[in-house]
Amino acid sequence: MRRRDFITLLGGAAAAWPLAARAQQAVMPVIGFLSSSALADRARYLPAFRQGVREHGYVEGQNVVVEYRWAQDQYDRLPDLAADLVHRQVTVIAAHDLPSSIVAKAATTTIPIVFVSGGDPVKLGLVASLNRPGGNVTGVAFVVAELGAKQLGLLHELQPGAVRVGVLVDPNYAATQSFVSDVQAAASSSGMQIEVLEAPTGRDIDTAFAKLAQQPIDALVVAPSPLLNNRRAQLVTLAAYHRVPAIYSWREAAEVGGLMSYGTSLIDAYRQAGVYTGRILKGEKPAELPVMQSIKFEFVINLNTAKAFGLSFQPGLLAIADEVIE
């Protein structure tokens, strides 16, 4: 082979290498990760999701690509973010909260969707049934509404004399009304009065606590929602400032100084969602994957906060706690 021909052949092969690399990358499956929150607020849950996906042989950056879309607590941004993932023709959409799940379902009837959602996915219109989801949607559901009565009961055990209890809610969260109804029913049977306070944005949380200063309450239930979970540090600080004993729906609030929390383990739910995402990447159909029920509940008590409030937990409560922070 002449030297000039060899150089020409070598140059052609070198030019083809990037094309081959791009072609190889193009065939990698893509997970579209959709969340109403911000990365900073959900970073602690991502390793659990990746672990679930990894259980079926997929590792981000090696043989699967993940496109993240964060709405930064602005629910009205979700439709555009979901539409972008659909336009990019991702392999599967992982919708990691209830607002994202509802929007993702409305955005596509063909791309598989795996949700992580509080509330009843059948009543919320996400699936036809738990055992036979049908369509392109399945996922992990955890109890939300039914926790209200339990949380109120735990507050009552801590403060038997509590009469007027506030319930702080995000009115834009689809499961809020069911949660409030559950709390009101439990309060009615125990002779408590409920004051519902709405906080659709972070600024409204300050307004709600300012209202409590004018009309004091004996205790506070913080309802579940991505927004309120993301604002847990703000909530814990305000509850301490106003000296309002509060129970939260996620353990993360107790970890940053909240008095106590009772709710589903989000880390466990994210891992389960990762498992389903991996199974779909392997070729399984959402319609054939029953909705998983996340049944791992956590009751966490923060004794440091209790001491600051001048409160003491009865041995019975301490005994049933999954974790006591000292």
N, C-alpha and C positions, 0 to 999 in steps of 0.2 A: 504494500500500500504506500502510495506517495505521501510525503510529509504534509503537503497541502491538503490532500483528501482526509488524512487522519485528523488534522486540526479542525477541518470543517465538520467532520463527524462528531468530534469531541464537543465542539461548540453547540451543535444541535442537541446532543444528549444533555448538556448542562442546562440549556434553555428548557428542556422538557421536564427536568427535575421539579421545579416549582409547580408546574402544571400537575404533575403526578401527586405532589404533596397536597395541593389544593383539592384534587379529586378525592384523595383518601380522606381528607378532613370533611369534605362535603357529605360523605356517606355516613359519618358519625351521627348517631341519634342526638336530638336536641330536646332538653327539658326546658319548658317555659315556666319559670317560677314566678308566681303572681302573689303579691301581698299588699294589703292596705296600709301596712306599717312602713317603717324605715329600717334599713339594714342594721343600724345600731340597736334597734329595739328587738330584733329577731336573731341577732348573731349567735346567741347562746343556744338556739334551737337547730341551727343549720347542721352541726356535726351529727346530731341524731338522725336527721333526714338523710344525710350522705351515708351514714352507716347502714340505714335500711336499704338504700339503693345498692350499696356495695355488697350486701348479702346476696345479690343476684348477679354479681360479677361486673358491675359498672362503677368506674371511678372517674370522677369529674376531672377533665383535663387529659385523661388517657384514652378512654373509649366512649365518653359521652360529654356533650357540651351542655352547660346550664346557662340559660339567658335569664337574668334576674330583672324583675320589674317591681319597683317599690313606689307606692302611692303617697308615702310620707304622711299618713293619717288624713289624707284628703280623698274621701270616697268618690268624689266626682271625677277624679283622674283615672279611676279604674277602667271605665269603658274604653278609653283610648289606649291604655296599656295592654288590655286584653286584645283589642283589635290589632295592635302591632304584633303580638305573638301569633295571632291567627294568620296575619299577612306573611309572616316569616315561615309559616307552615312547620311549626315545631312538631316534634313527634308526640309529645304529651304535655299537658298543662298541669302543673302542681299548684293548686289554689289553696293558700295556707291560712285562710280564715273565712268566716261566713260571708262578709261583703265580697271578697274576691271570688268565692265559689259561685255566688248568685250571678255575678257579672260574667264570669267565664262561661257558665252554662248558656247565658243569653248570647254569647259571642260566637259559639260554634256548635254544630250538631254532629260534626265528623271527627274532630280531634279529640282523643281520649282526655278526660279530666279526672284527676285525683284530688279530692278536697279534704281539708281538715276543718271541721265545722262543729260549733256548738249548736244545740237545738235539735229538733227532729227533722232530718233531711227529707222525709216524706211530706210532712206538713209544709215545709219550706219550699217544696216543689223541685228539689234537687234530683230526686230519684222516684221511681214508681213504687218501689218497696225496698225493704232492707235486704231481703234474701235474693230478690231478682231486680236489681236496679234498672235494667233496661237502658237503651240509648247508649250514650258515650260517657256517662258519669258514674263514678263510684268513689269510695274514700273512707275516711275515718270520722265517726261522729262521737262526740262526748256530751255528757249530760250538762245542761246549763240551767234550764228553767227549774228543774226539780231540786236544785241546790239551795234555792232561796229559803225554804222552810228549815232545812238543816242548818244553814248559817244563822238564821234567826234564833234557832234553838240553842246553838252554842253560845251566842251572845247572852241569851236569857240565863243559861247556866252560870255564866261568869257574873252577870249582874241581874239577879232575880228581881230587883226592884225597878228595872228599866220599864218605862211606860211608853215614852215617845221615842220612836226609832226612825231615823232618816234612811232613805234608800237612794243612793246616788246612781243614776243610770245615764247611758248614752242613748238618746231617743232614736238615733239613726241605725242602731244595731237591731237586726231583724228579730232576735230572740228576746228583746227587752220586755215586751208586753207580757209574754208568758212568764218570765222571771218575776215581774212585779205582781202578777196575779197569784203566783205561788206564795210570795211573801205576805201579801194581803190576807190570803186565806188562813195562813198560819198565825198571823197577828190577831185576826178576829177571834180565833179559837182560844187565844191565850190572854185576851184583854188588852193588847197593845194597840197603840195608835201609830199609823205609818205616815210619814211625810216624804213624798217622792220629789227628788231634786234632779233636774235634767242638766246634763253637761255635754252638749254635742261637740264642743271644742275645748282645748286646754284653757282658754280664757274663761270659759263658763264654769270651770271647776273653781276658780277663785271666787266668782260671783256666788256660787252655791254655798261655799263656806262662809262668805260674808253674810249671807242670809241666815245661816245657822247661828251666827253670833248674835243676831237680833232675836231669833226664836230658837233658843237652846234645845238640844235633844239629849237623850240619855245615851244613845249609842248609834252607830252607823253601819249599814251594810253597803258595800261597794259592789255593784252588779258587774257581771262579766261583760267585757267588750274589748276588742283590740286596743281602742283608744285609751280606755281607763287602765288597762294593763300597762300600756306604754308610758302612761303618766303616773306610774306607781310612786316614784320618788316625790313628785309634787303632792300627791294625795297623802302620803305618810307624813310629810313635813307639815301640811296644813292640819291634819288630824292631831298631831302632837302640839302644834301651836294653840289650837282651840280646845285641846284636852278632851277630844271625843274618842272614846274607845271604838275601834272599827274592826270589822272582819272583811277580808278581801277574797276574791275568787281564785287567785293564783298564788302559789307559794313564793314567787319572786317578790311580792310585796312584803311578806314577812321577813324575807332575807335582807331587805333594805330598811327594816325598822318598823314594819307594820305589826300591830299587836298580835294578830293571828290570821290564818287563811285556811280555807277549805275549798278544794276543787280538784278537777282532773289534772293529771300530770301532762303538761303540754309537750315535754320532751319525749315521753312515751308515745304520744299521739303522732308527733312528727316522725319518729322512727317507723311507726306502722305505715304512715303515708309513704315513706321512702321505700318500704318493702313492696307496696302495691305499685308504685311507679316503676320499680325494677321488674316486676312481673309483667307489666304492660310492655316495657321495652323488650322483654323476651318474646312477646307476641300474644299474650293473653288479652282477652276482650273485657272492657269495663263492665259490660252487661252481664258477664258471667262471674264477676267477682262480688260477692255479697258485701254490703257495707259493714265495716268492722266497728265494733263498739269498744271505745276506749274506757275501760272500767277500773283504771288505776287512780284511786283518789288519795289525796294527801291532806292531812290536818297538821298544820305547823303552828307552833306557839313561840312567840318571842318574849322570853322572860325579862330581858333587859328593858323592853318597852313597858311591860306590865309593872315593873318596879318604878319606872319613871312616872307612871300614871297612879301609883299607889294601889295597884290591884294585885290580888293574889288568886291563882288558879287552884281550884279544889283538886285533891289527889286523883279523883275520878277522871277529870279532864286531862290532866297530865299523863295519865296511864294510857289513854286512847290516842294520844298525839303520835303521829308518825315521826315527828322531829321536834325537839325542844331546843331553841336557840338561847344560849346563855352567854 
